Amino acid sequence: MDAPVTPDTLPAEFVADAAELRAIYGQPSVLAGKKTLRRLDKHCLRFISLSPFVCLATSDAKGNLDVSPKGDAPGFVEVANDTTLLIPDRMGNNRIDGLMNVLANPHVGLIFFIPGVEETLRVNGRARIARDPATLGRFAVNGKAPATVLLVAVDEAFLHCSKALRRSHLWGEDYRVERRCLPTLGQMIADQIEGGPDAETAEAMVQHSLKTRLY
């Protein structure tokens, strides 16, 4: 077994600048280099309409990062036009890390996934947080509107090849694990919070939230 990595055993050589990094990797292929779009085309629109899951990356003014998963029925991200997306913010844990970041730094990154499809769609843009009743009402489910809606002005979009999902076998059974291989979320959080609720209480809180705060 390899020795554990510590600060004292880290590699001595690190990439110093962009020129050195490009020398390591070479130039992107013609397809990779020219596929970036400034507007959502028909293929991007179709991809978003089929996607039930997107990861939202944000950063605060100091560069501290956050990535938040967003999920709902396929097409829950609405395409207002070919340069504008609307993303409802459903009930969560009220940490609102990503939304606080948007207030400090509007730049966001999105990766859309479709179960069973190995390619992904990447969208980068600038976001604002909408709160007007008309916009919120468009995304009501079971009579419950989201607290806010993220309006994203698209700067660039491009499809990403399947290598990562093929390596990970994400939609296959190869690496699927039984849920019981990990403790419950309540147990893990109880272990992490000193002086917090016990595991049974924490898990009851988690399950109550799942039953009452999906929408």
DRENTI-944575 format. One record per atom (N, C-alpha, C, CB): x, y, z. Coordinates in steps of 0.1 Angstrom, whole numbers, plus 5000, padded with zeros to 4 digits. Glycine has a CB too. Example, Ala and Ser with C-alpha at 12.3 -4.5 7.8 and 13.67 -1.06 7.14 Angstrom:
513249435078/512349555078/513249675078/511349555090/512849785071/513749895071/512950005079/514149945057/
//
This chain:
500849885000/500050005000/500950125000/499050005012/500550224992/501350354991/501250425005/500850444980/502350495008/502350575020/501350685019/503850625023/500750725030/499750835029/500450965026/499050855043/499751055018/500351175014/500151285025/499551235001/501251345029/501251455039/501951575032/501951405052/501751695039/502451815034/503951785031/502351925043/504551705039/506051675037/506351585026/506551615050/505351505021/505551415010/504951454997/505051275014/504351564996/503751614984/504851624973/503051744986/504451624960/505451634950/506151764951/504751624936/507451764946/508251884947/507951974935/509751844947/507451924924/507252004912/505752034910/507751924900/505552164908/504152214905/504252294892/503652294917/503052304886/502952384874/503152534878/501652364866/503952604870/504252744874/503352844867/505652774871/503052824854/502352924847/501552854836/503253024841/500752944829/499852894818/500652824807/499053004813/501852884803/502652834792/503052684796/503852924790/503452664808/503952534812/502752434812/504552534826/501652474816/500452394816/500052354802/499252464824/500052454793/499752424779/500752324773/499652554771/501952344777/502952244771/502752104776/504352294776/502152084788/501851954793/500751894785/501551954808/499651974782/498451914776/498451934761/497251984782/499152024755/499052054741/497752134738/498951924733/497452154726/496352234721/495052144721/496552294708/493852204724/492652134722/492352094708/491452214728/491551994706/491151954692/490352064686/490451824692/490152054673/489352154666/487952154672/489352124651/487352034674/486052034680/485952094693/485551884681/486852064702/486852114716/487052264715/487852044724/487952314707/488352454707/487252544701/489552474699/486452494692/485452584685/483952554688/485652564670/483752474698/482352434701/481552534710/482252294707/482252624715/481552724724/480552804717/482652804732/479352814722/478252894717/478053014726/476952814715/477553124720/477153244727/475653244730/477653374720/474953164723/473553144725/473153004726/472753224714/472052964732/471552834732/470952794719/470552814744/471452694713/470952644700/469852534703/472052594691/469352474692/468352374693/468752254702/467852334680/470052214701/470452104708/470652134723/471852054703/471052254726/471152294740/469752304746/471852434742/468752364738/467352374743/466752234746/466552444733/467052144737/466452004739/467151944751/466751924726/468451954753/469151904764/468551954777/470651934764/468352084778/467852144791/466352094793/467852294790/465652074783/464252034784/464151894790/463452044771/465151814788/465151674792/465951654806/465751584782/466551764811/467351744822/466551764836/468451844822/466651674845/466051684858/467051734869/465351564862/468351754865/469351774875/470451864869/469951644879/470751974877/471852064873/472652094885/471352194866/473952114884/474852164894/475152304892/476152074895/475052384902/475252534901/476552574909/474052604907/477452624902/478752664908/478752814909/479952624900/479052864921/479153004924/480453034932/477853054932/480753164933/481953214940/481653344947/483153224931/482153364959/481953494965/483053594960/481953484980/483053714966/483953814961/485353784964/483553954968/485653694973/487053654977/487453524969/487153634991/486553474961/486953354954/486553224961/488353354951/485953224972/485453104979/484353044971/485053134994/484352914969/483552844959/482452764966/484252754950/481352744959/480252654963/479652594951/479152734971/479352464952/478552394942/477352334948/479452284935/476152364942/474952324948/474152244938/474052444953/473552124942/472752044932/471352104932/472751904937/470752104920/469352154918/468652044910/469252294911/467452004915/466751894908/465251904909/467151764913/464551864899/463151854898/462751784886/462552004898/461551794882/461051724870/461851764858/459551744868/462051684847/462751724835/462251854830/462651614825/463151944826/462752074821/462452174831/461652054812/462752144844/462352244855/463152374853/462652184869/464252374846/464952494843/464252554830/466452474841/463752664831/462952724820/463852804811/461752814825/463752794798/464452874788/463552984784/464952794776/463853104789/463053224786/463353264771/463353344795/464553264767/464953284753/466353224752/464953434750/466953244740/468253174738/469453224745/468553174723/469253324754/470353374762/469953394777/470853504757/468753334780/468253354794/467653224799/467253464794/468053184811/467553074818/466953114832/468652964821/465853044836/465253064849/465252944857/463753114847/465852944869/466052834877/465352854891/467552794880/464252774894/463552794906/464452744918/462252724906/464452814929/465152764941/464152704951/465952884948/464052574950/463052504959/463552504973/462952364954/462652464982/462952454996/464252374999/461752395004/465052425008/466252355011/466552365026/467452405003/467852385029/468252395043/468452545048/469552325046/468152635039/468152775041/469552825044/467352805053/470652755041/471952805041/472152915030/473052695040/471552895019/471552985007/473053035004/470653105010/473952945005/475352975002/475553024988/476252855004/474952954978/475052994964/474353134962/474452894955/473253154967/472553274965/473253394971/471153274971/473853374983/474653484989/475853514980/475153445003/476453404974/477553424965/477153514953/478153294960/475953484947/475553554936/475353704939/474153504931/474953744951/474853884954/476253954954/474253894968/477253874957/478653924958/479353914944/479453864968/479053814937/479653784924/478653714915/480953694926/478153774905/477053724897/477553604887/476453824888/478753584886/479253474876/478853334882/480753494873/478253254873/477853124877/478253024866/476353114880/478352894870/478652784861/477552674863/480052734862/477052624852/476052514853/476552394846/474652564848/476252274851/476352154843/475052074844/477552064849/474452054833/473151974832/473451834829/472252044820/472651744836/472751604834/471351544830/473251534847/471451444821/470251364818/470451224821/469851384803/469651154830/469951014833/469950934821/468850964843/470950844819/471050764808/471850824796/469750724803/472050954797/472851024786/474251044792/472151154781/475251014785/476651024790/477251164788/477550924784/476751234778/477151374776/476551464786/476851414761/477151584788/476651684797/476651814789/477451694810/475851914795/475852044789/476352144799/474352084784/477352224795/477852324804/477452464799/479452324804/477052544809/476552684806/477252774817/475052694807/477852884812/478452984821/477653114818/479953004818/477453194829/476753314827/476753404839/475353294823/475853494840/475753594851/474353584856/476153734847/474253584869/472853554876/472453674884/472953434884/471053684884/470353774894/469253694901/469853894886/468853744912/467853674920/466553744919/468353654935/465553674913/464253734911/463353694922/463653694897/462453794926/461553764937/460153814934/462053834950/459853864923/458553924920/457553804919/458554004907/456353834923/455253724924/454953664910/454053784929/455053744899/454753684886/455753584882/454653794876/457053604885/458053514881/457953384890/459453574882/457853414903/457753294913/456553204909/457653354927/455453274906/454153194903/454353104891/453053294901/455153134882/455353044870/455952914874/456353114860/456552904886/457252774890/456552714902/458652804893/455252744905/454552694916/454252544913/453252764918/454452464923/454152314923/453252284935/455452224923/452152224933/451252194944/450852314951/451852084954/450752424944/450352554949/451352624957/449152534958/452652574957/453752634964/454752694954/454352534974/454952824955/455952884947/457352884953/455553034943/458452884946/459752884952/459953024958/460852864941/460953024968/461153154975/461753254965/462153134986/462653214956/463253294946/463453214933/464553354951/463853284923/464153224910/465453294905/463053244899/466353204901/467653254896/467553284881/468853154899/467753404877/467753444863/469153444858/467053584860/469553364848/470853354843/470953404829/471353204844/471753504827/472153554814/473253474808/472453704814/473053404797/474053304792/475153384785/473353204782/476453354789/477553404783/478153304773/478653444793/478153174777/478653074768/478052934772/480153064768/477952844762/477352714764/478052614755/475852714762/478352494759/478852394751/478652254756/480352414749/478452164747/478252024751/479651964755/477651944740/479551874765/480851814770/480751664767/480951834785/481851604762/481851464758/481651374770/483151434751/481551244767/481151144777/482251084785/480351034770/483451124783/484551054790/484451034805/485851124787/484051144812/483951134826/482851044831/483651274832/481751044824/480650964828/480850814824/479351004822/481650794813/481950654810/482950604820/482550654795/483950684824/484950634833/484250594847/486050734836/483250684850/482650664863/481450564863/482050794868/481050524851/479950434849/478750484857/480250284854/478550614856/477550684864/476150624863/477550834862/475750594851/474350544849/474350394848/473850604836/475450324851/475450184851/475350124865/476650124845/475449994866/475449924879/476749894885/474549804878/477849914877/479149874881/479549924895/480149914871/479350054898/479850114910/478750144920/480650234907/477550104917/476350134925/476550064939/475050084919/476250134949/476450074963/475050074970/477450154971/474949984979/473749984988/473750104997/473649844996/472550164999/472550285008/473050255022/471150335008/472850125026/473250095040/474750085042/472649965043/475550105031/477050105033/477450235040/477650095019/476650335041/476950455048/475850465060/476850575039/476250535070/475250565081/474150655075/475850625093/473050675082/472050765078/472550905078/470750755087/471950995071/472451135071/472351195085/471551225061/471251155092/471151205106/472351165115/469851165112/472751035113/473850985121/475151055118/473950825118/475351075105/476651135101/476651285106/476751135086/475551355104/475551495109/475651505124/474251565105/475051405131/475151405146/476551385150/474251295152/477251295142/478751275145/479551395143/479251155137/479151485134/479951595130/479651725138/479651625115/478551725144/478151845152/478351825167/476651885149/479351885172/479651865187/478551935195/481051915190/477951855204/476951915213/475651935206/477452055218/475451875194/474151885187/473251775191/474451885172/472151755183/471151645186/471851515184/469951665177/471251415191/471751275189/471251225176/471251185200/471751105172/471551055158/470051035156/472350925157/469350975165/467950945163/467151075161/467350875175/467451175169/466751305167/467151375154/467051405179/468351365151/468851425138/468151365126/470351425137/468151225126/467551155115/466051185114/467751005117/465351195125/463951235125/463751375119/463351235140/464651465122/464551595116/464751595101/465651695122/465751505096/465951495082/464751435075/467151395080/464151325081/463051265074/461751355074/462651135082/461651435085/460451535085/460651635074/460451605099/461951685072/462151785062/461851725048/463651835062/462251595046/462051535033/460551515030/462751395032/459751505040/458251485038/457551615037/457751405050/458051725043/457351845043/457951965035/457151895057/459151945030/459852065024/460452035010/460952105033/459751935003/460151914989/459752034981/459651784983/458552084984/457952204976/457352294986/456952154966/
//
